[in-house]
């Protein structure tokens, strides 16, 4: 009888022991909220346009997710432009940010889009003598009539172009929702015209990011 009771007790305790051995220890579940928010950044660039050192003013805005990925749009225009030297471009901007919760961080950014530029070129025109010029000469020969003069003039033309601008940068955290940015990159351009090489060039930038998900 005693043996039967012991056997019955062992049979009853076996499932409990098995459950105790197979059930893994579980700690508390940690749910981390992914921060996201709207970010806007005025941005200024130093670059070379048409062989001259130039300043570009502009900025970008969009959504920063997880304090790491920014997706938005931006645009820039030539600040020191003239009637025969203008440029503006913009497009999609994607940026990856690192160490945003620390004093110093870094980033990689890219812009892909399009733009329009106005440039000028020198044109040497061979102009025939006018009738007034001929009359002022009095008696002239056939060679005089065929004489020409070389005149240099400037012509303006507009050109649309594709632009891709990769850039790496440094971040300086000023506050929870404000960062100073500085970067260096290169602007690649392409279009139907033959003057695309006058539009591409190295770029240096400085800006201020306001907002985000922090």
Phi and psi in degrees as a GROMACS rama.xvg file:
@    title "Ramachandran Plot"
@    xaxis  label "Phi"
@    yaxis  label "Psi"
@TYPE xy
-62.1426  -41.9075  UNK-2
-62.7904  -38.9648  UNK-3
-65.7757  -38.6243  UNK-4
-66.6698  -41.6716  UNK-5
-63.4892  -42.503  UNK-6
-61.6787  -42.8436  UNK-7
-64.4596  -39.3032  UNK-8
-66.0608  -41.187  UNK-9
-62.4669  -43.41  UNK-10
-61.4023  -38.2057  UNK-11
-71.9901  -33.2836  UNK-12
-83.0548  -19.6551  UNK-13
-57.7137  -47.8458  UNK-14
-61.0599  -36.583  UNK-15
-66.5017  -42.9923  UNK-16
-64.3507  -40.3762  UNK-17
-64.3457  -40.4524  UNK-18
-64.5405  -39.6786  UNK-19
-65.1775  -32.4531  UNK-20
-80.8033  -33.6238  UNK-21
-89.4152  -21.5122  UNK-22
-77.5374  115.397  UNK-23
-73.1926  152.156  UNK-24
-76.3581  127.055  UNK-25
-112.91  128.287  UNK-26
-86.1791  -178.552  UNK-27
-68.1015  141.295  UNK-28
-77.4509  128.263  UNK-29
-105.648  120.927  UNK-30
-108.029  117.908  UNK-31
-104.001  127.892  UNK-32
-81.8417  132.472  UNK-33
-87.138  117.686  UNK-34
-79.3972  138.681  UNK-35
-147.868  148.919  UNK-36
-170.195  169.667  UNK-37
-79.3773  137.253  UNK-38
-129.088  136.915  UNK-39
-130.061  144.624  UNK-40
-147.078  111.284  UNK-41
-67.8771  141.706  UNK-42
-144.144  138.65  UNK-43
-129.259  141.53  UNK-44
-127.268  145.91  UNK-45
-110.917  128.054  UNK-46
-153.273  -174.334  UNK-47
-120.335  125.971  UNK-48
-127.141  122.619  UNK-49
56.8324  38.7393  UNK-50
79.5249  6.89322  UNK-51
-123.062  141.388  UNK-52
-65.2824  128.424  UNK-53
-136.382  158.125  UNK-54
-113.053  136.435  UNK-55
-115.292  132.44  UNK-56
-111.28  148.258  UNK-57
168.631  -149.875  UNK-58
170.01  -175.567  UNK-59
-149.319  160.758  UNK-60
-151.572  150.487  UNK-61
171.844  -157.183  UNK-62
-112.356  129.924  UNK-63
-103.302  121.39  UNK-64
-112.111  130.054  UNK-65
62.9447  20.5033  UNK-66
56.4423  21.5614  UNK-67
-131.111  -39.7488  UNK-68
-116.29  123.616  UNK-69
-112.82  133.129  UNK-70
-133.032  125.754  UNK-71
-170.605  -153.756  UNK-72
-141.047  159.688  UNK-73
-157.797  169.894  UNK-74
-154.326  155.461  UNK-75
-141.681  150.488  UNK-76
-140.93  156.264  UNK-77
-70.6648  121.256  UNK-78
-79.3738  -36.569  UNK-79
-104.396  55.5189  UNK-80
-87.931  164.348  UNK-81
-136.34  -179.583  UNK-82
-64.2334  -27.7979  UNK-83
-111.478  19.6072  UNK-84
-155.136  94.3345  UNK-85
-135.172  150.894  UNK-86
-159.488  139.044  UNK-87
-149.216  142.659  UNK-88
-154.999  162.774  UNK-89
-170.292  177.813  UNK-90
163.131  -160.463  UNK-91
-74.9655  136.162  UNK-92
-123.196  127.762  UNK-93
-123.311  132.516  UNK-94
-136.686  138.963  UNK-95
-109.865  128.043  UNK-96
-117.31  143.745  UNK-97
-130.966  147.583  UNK-98
58.8037  41.1944  UNK-99
-71.6649  -17.6375  UNK-100
-90.976  2.52071  UNK-101
-111.615  171.15  UNK-102
-60.8969  -44.0242  UNK-103
-121.552  137.944  UNK-104
-140.842  -172.675  UNK-105
-145.879  168.026  UNK-106
-153.672  163.979  UNK-107
-133.755  130.712  UNK-108
-135.346  150.141  UNK-109
-142.084  139.507  UNK-110
-117.994  133.221  UNK-111
-132.195  125.421  UNK-112
-176.705  -141.282  UNK-113
-150.549  172.173  UNK-114
-163.066  -176.43  UNK-115
-140.415  142.456  UNK-116
-135.117  149.581  UNK-117
-117.706  121.895  UNK-118
-128.012  169.141  UNK-119
-129.988  154.417  UNK-120
-136.613  154.377  UNK-121
-85.5237  132.654  UNK-122
-124.687  122.537  UNK-123
-91.9712  111.823  UNK-124
-102.164  133.997  UNK-125
-91.3144  108.131  UNK-126
-104.838  127.903  UNK-127
-70.5678  154.275  UNK-128
-66.0186  140.977  UNK-129
-78.1657  167.362  UNK-130
-62.6586  -36.5269  UNK-131
-64.341  -40.2529  UNK-132
-62.6535  -37.0794  UNK-133
-68.0253  -42.9989  UNK-134
-65.1432  -32.9275  UNK-135
-70.0561  -16.6017  UNK-136
-82.6291  -15.0209  UNK-137
73.2584  -126.301  UNK-138
-80.0151  120.104  UNK-139
-129.734  163.226  UNK-140
-100.289  174.179  UNK-141
-63.5227  -34.5353  UNK-142
-63.9747  -37.0767  UNK-143
-63.2844  -40.3591  UNK-144
-64.6726  -32.3821  UNK-145
-87.0074  -3.2696  UNK-146
-65.5671  140.666  UNK-147
-124.658  166.218  UNK-148
-131.644  147.907  UNK-149
-94.9365  122.385  UNK-150
-122.712  126.988  UNK-151
-93.0486  129.808  UNK-152
-137.48  164.461  UNK-153
-111.684  137.649  UNK-154
-122.076  147.17  UNK-155
-106.413  147.075  UNK-156
-148.267  149.181  UNK-157
-104.159  146.928  UNK-158
-144.158  132.658  UNK-159
-95.6105  146.498  UNK-160
-147.348  157.415  UNK-161
-90.2459  144.144  UNK-162
-134.86  139.33  UNK-163
-134.607  126.433  UNK-164
-134.256  91.9647  UNK-165
-79.0347  151.361  UNK-166
-156.768  140.726  UNK-167
-111.469  147.376  UNK-168
-145.581  168.228  UNK-169
-112.842  138.669  UNK-170
-112.764  136.429  UNK-171
-122.856  114.886  UNK-172
-78.1719  115.174  UNK-173
-92.2615  -36.3015  UNK-174
-156.94  -174.161  UNK-175
-61.2509  -33.1642  UNK-176
-126.028  29.8502  UNK-177
-148.566  130.923  UNK-178
-136.946  137.58  UNK-179
-88.2879  136.352  UNK-180
-124.543  146.535  UNK-181
-143.82  142.69  UNK-182
-154.838  172.382  UNK-183
-142.251  140.515  UNK-184
-160.614  -159.99  UNK-185
-145.783  137.682  UNK-186
-101.159  115.985  UNK-187
-98.8361  134.658  UNK-188
-129.527  155.212  UNK-189
-155.656  144.065  UNK-190
-167.452  -170.578  UNK-191
-82.0238  -21.5942  UNK-192
-77.0072  171.985  UNK-193
-98.7445  9.06254  UNK-194
-113.089  23.3645  UNK-195
-63.3387  -31.0045  UNK-196
-67.5403  -13.6712  UNK-197
-83.4016  -9.06263  UNK-198
-108.293  -24.5978  UNK-199
-87.5568  160.841  UNK-200
167.166  171.426  UNK-201
-68.5503  152.089  UNK-202
-134.75  135.44  UNK-203
-120.497  139.124  UNK-204
-135.516  155.427  UNK-205
-143.282  136.183  UNK-206
-152.749  179.738  UNK-207
-136.819  113.774  UNK-208
-88.682  128.065  UNK-209
-124.463  125.799  UNK-210
104.147  -149.666  UNK-211
103.463  -163.946  UNK-212
-102.112  -2.81966  UNK-213
